Amino acid sequence: MDFQPLDRKLPFKGVEAIDSSVLEAFPYEFPGQKIDVEIETQEFTAVCPFSGMPDFGRLKIRYIPDKLCVELRSLKYYLLSYRHVGIFYEHLVNRVLEDLVNVCKPVEMTVEADYTVRGGLKTRAVATWRSESDQVIK
């Protein structure tokens, strides 16, 4: 039996399908009082930009709010918008970080994507932003 590769590619959407307009924030009632907020989902899904095959993983967001907090319902809708988007892990963490920093302007934020093993490779990507740094968020 001869195996013939199918050279298939499943259809997927581009990054323009990421819906950052749904993100909302609410006032943090204790400005100046430092707290660490951690949000995690074990069910994050985007797709491989080469094959269109799903990539599954854990997405963790850690931040220190300044005057605003990320509203969780809106965050769920935002994360769901990635479900059919073809995006590299490295780009994903930076895009999520950029969108969340723009909506809640935290003191500090880290986004970590820890993907399930694929092809024997374990991948974890982490991006961090600090308000006192010279990093520019679009």
Helices and strands as residue ranges (DSSP letters): G 15-17, G 20-22, E 25-27, E 37-47, E 54-64, E 68-70, H 72-80, H 89-104, E 108-115, E 124-130
